[in-house]
Amino acid sequence: MIRSAAYGTQAFEAERERLLSRGAADLDAVEPTVRSILADVRSGGDRAVISHTERLEGRRPAPLYTRDYDGREALSRLDPDVRRALELAAERIERFHHHEKIEGFSFTEGGTTLGLRVRPLARVGVYAPGGKARYPSSVLMSAIPARVAGVEEIVLATPAPNDLLLAAAHFSGVTAILDAGGAQAIGALAYGTESVPRVDKIVGPGNRYVACAKKLVFGTVGIDGIAGPSEILVLADHTADPAIIAADLLSQAEHDEAAYPLAITTDPALVPRIEEALREQLDALPRKDIARASIVDNGVVLVVPDRETMARLADEIAAEHVALHVEAPEELFERVPSIGAAFVGHSTPEAAGDYLAGPSHVLPTGGAVRYGSPLGVHDFLARSSFIRYEASALREQGKSIATLARAEGLEAHARAVELRLR
């Protein structure tokens, strides 16, 4: 069911190359369609968003955009246990992200005052998928960091929101809801329509149409990144429990047929035991067909000779989620710089990070953790530098400024300094 490959073999190198190139998202196939939808929305506004929603979803949003979504009433309709769990998750996510807040600074030296001013964005859009599954957790994980940053207007874009999503929006501080999904929702947020205000930044995961739309509107608005299929990498040694490894792999495989359930182990004896555990657990899953396709198409267990090779390969793969089922997991974590979110030790399920632990589960995928970071308060802040010279400071530095300007062939720059010195 799940492939395996041993270090030093051709199969191992083939799997390694496949994984290292997985970030090349297949957006080319959908780009013409997405460009057409975005152009329609840009010129047609509300009418275009509603038309594409009717065509693609078979329904007409009513209303398309509202600030009065009555999340409190939706909350009252939830099962009490679900309500308490949502509330606990919201509290923990907010508490974590308060630690991320940053302040500006200024300092003066030799007649020059330099500094940084930090301000929240005015309005952001949060996208929550509405396809194979609904994710109120993604609303919490995207909108709460924005609220902690101080964003005053948070627009949730999601098609036909149910009570769970409305309640999550209420807990997260969402101020308005756009009842639309797909590329048309991204277009409405990016360009604005008669009823939908234009936002400064769009965050949150979606399918490849959403990912392509975010890529195309980048520059008109900011985005958090281009999300690909979810992925988990389990690092396991002889101390690992194959049943728990299988459970962690399946926790990502059930998201999407395109998800990547991956493992690296130093213990070859684990491979058949992981395979057996996967077979046993798959049959009991409601989404077993999706999970099975993910395991068969993208799953692999790589067998390596030692812990050093494990760390090096894990860093190369640069996975979204990394679970460390090993001895001294903290030490191994320090040896793998490129990790989106780490789940350290046998008692830490990846699901804790998806729902309740605190850090946002909106993470870079496809190897983008080499240069990217989890969604956080910093994503919703803008920074401005400021500079103030006293006349004495300009006299001291002016000749060097003018010299550098002329070295670059920019005479007007140099003269703008020298006029002040006169």
Secondary structure as the mmCIF struct_conf table of DSSP 4:
data_model
#
loop_
_struct_conf.conf_type_id
_struct_conf.id
_struct_conf.beg_label_comp_id
_struct_conf.beg_label_asym_id
_struct_conf.beg_label_seq_id
_struct_conf.end_label_comp_id
_struct_conf.end_label_asym_id
_struct_conf.end_label_seq_id
STRN STRN1 ARG A 3 ALA A 6
TURN_TY1_P TURN_TY1_P1 TYR A 7 GLY A 8
BEND BEND1 THR A 9 THR A 9
HELX_RH_AL_P HELX_RH_AL_P1 GLN A 10 LEU A 20
TURN_TY1_P TURN_TY1_P2 SER A 21 GLY A 23
BEND BEND2 ALA A 24 ALA A 24
TURN_TY1_P TURN_TY1_P3 ASP A 28 VAL A 30
HELX_RH_AL_P HELX_RH_AL_P2 GLU A 31 GLY A 44
TURN_TY1_P TURN_TY1_P4 GLY A 45 GLY A 45
HELX_RH_AL_P HELX_RH_AL_P3 ASP A 46 GLU A 57
BEND BEND3 GLY A 58 GLY A 58
BEND BEND4 ALA A 62 LEU A 64
STRN STRN2 TYR A 65 THR A 66
BEND BEND5 ARG A 67 ARG A 67
HELX_RH_AL_P HELX_RH_AL_P4 GLY A 71 SER A 76
TURN_TY1_P TURN_TY1_P5 ARG A 77 ARG A 77
BEND BEND6 LEU A 78 LEU A 78
HELX_RH_AL_P HELX_RH_AL_P5 PRO A 80 HIS A 98
TURN_TY1_P TURN_TY1_P6 HIS A 99 GLU A 100
STRN STRN3 PHE A 105 GLU A 109
TURN_TY1_P TURN_TY1_P7 GLY A 110 GLY A 111
STRN STRN4 THR A 112 PRO A 120
BEND BEND7 ALA A 122 ALA A 122
STRN STRN5 ARG A 123 TYR A 127
BEND BEND8 GLY A 131 LYS A 132
HELX_RH_AL_P HELX_RH_AL_P6 PRO A 136 ALA A 149
TURN_TY1_P TURN_TY1_P8 GLY A 150 GLY A 150
BEND BEND9 GLU A 152 GLU A 152
STRN STRN6 GLU A 153 ALA A 157
BEND BEND10 PRO A 159 ALA A 160
HELX_RH_AL_P HELX_RH_AL_P7 ASP A 163 SER A 172
TURN_TY1_P TURN_TY1_P9 GLY A 173 GLY A 173
STRN STRN7 ALA A 176 LEU A 178
HELX_RH_AL_P HELX_RH_AL_P8 GLY A 182 TYR A 191
BEND BEND11 GLU A 194 VAL A 196
HELX_LH_PP_P HELX_LH_PP_P1 PRO A 197 VAL A 199
BEND BEND12 ASP A 200 ASP A 200
STRN STRN8 LYS A 201 VAL A 203
HELX_RH_AL_P HELX_RH_AL_P9 ARG A 208 VAL A 217
STRN STRN9 PHE A 218 PHE A 218
TURN_TY1_P TURN_TY1_P10 GLY A 219 THR A 220
STRN STRN10 VAL A 221 VAL A 221
STRN STRN11 GLY A 222 ILE A 223
BEND BEND13 ASP A 224 ASP A 224
STRN STRN12 GLU A 231 ALA A 236
TURN_TY1_P TURN_TY1_P11 HIS A 238 THR A 239
HELX_RH_AL_P HELX_RH_AL_P10 PRO A 242 ALA A 253
TURN_TY1_P TURN_TY1_P12 GLU A 254 HIS A 255
TURN_TY1_P TURN_TY1_P13 GLU A 257 ALA A 258
STRN STRN13 TYR A 260 THR A 265
BEND BEND14 THR A 266 THR A 266
TURN_TY1_P TURN_TY1_P14 PRO A 268 ALA A 269
HELX_RH_AL_P HELX_RH_AL_P11 LEU A 270 LEU A 282
TURN_TY1_P TURN_TY1_P15 ASP A 283 ALA A 284
TURN_TY1_P TURN_TY1_P16 PRO A 286 ARG A 287
HELX_RH_AL_P HELX_RH_AL_P12 LYS A 288 ASN A 298
STRN STRN14 VAL A 300 VAL A 303
BEND BEND15 PRO A 305 ASP A 306
HELX_RH_AL_P HELX_RH_AL_P13 ARG A 307 ILE A 317
BEND BEND16 GLU A 320 GLU A 320
STRN STRN15 HIS A 321 HIS A 325
BEND BEND17 VAL A 326 ALA A 328
HELX_RH_AL_P HELX_RH_AL_P14 PRO A 329 GLU A 334
TURN_TY1_P TURN_TY1_P17 ARG A 335 ARG A 335
BEND BEND18 GLY A 340 GLY A 340
STRN STRN16 ALA A 341 VAL A 344
BEND BEND19 GLY A 345 GLY A 345
TURN_TY1_P TURN_TY1_P18 HIS A 346 SER A 347
HELX_RH_AL_P HELX_RH_AL_P15 GLU A 350 TYR A 355
TURN_TY1_P TURN_TY1_P19 LEU A 356 LEU A 356
BEND BEND20 ALA A 357 PRO A 359
TURN_TY1_P TURN_TY1_P20 GLY A 366 GLY A 367
HELX_RH_3T_P HELX_RH_3T_P1 ALA A 368 ARG A 370
TURN_TY1_P TURN_TY1_P21 TYR A 371 TYR A 371
HELX_RH_3T_P HELX_RH_3T_P2 VAL A 377 PHE A 380
STRN STRN17 LEU A 381 TYR A 389
HELX_RH_AL_P HELX_RH_AL_P16 ALA A 391 ALA A 407
TURN_TY1_P TURN_TY1_P22 GLU A 408 GLY A 409
HELX_RH_AL_P HELX_RH_AL_P17 GLU A 411 LEU A 421
#
